[in-house]
Amino acid sequence: MRRLIAAMAILAVVLVMGCQDTKKVTELQGQLDKQTQQITELEGQVATLTAERDSLQKVITDMAAKAPGTKGGSVKPPTNKGGLKPPTKK
């Protein structure tokens, strides 16, 4: 009889501990799903931005090649004709 009571007590403790672990596992699984979705969205944004950057780089290269007076498609940096000073960090 004592063995039966001890076994039932141990079983009750295991069930109580198991329920708490299940709650934690469910909570962590929810966090994992949310973060996986966020990663997927960010990867899509990276792909979109990369395509946009490549497209703009091609436009710049094409414009530089068509610019009058330039050889080899190089672009001159802007000159400081107005005497303006570059911005400084404070």
Secondary structure, 3 states (H helix, E strand, C coil): CHHHHHHHHHHHHHHHHHHHHHHHHHHHHHHHHHHHHHHHHHHHHHHHHHHHHHHHHHHHHHHHHHCCCCCCCCCCCCCCCCCCCCCCCC
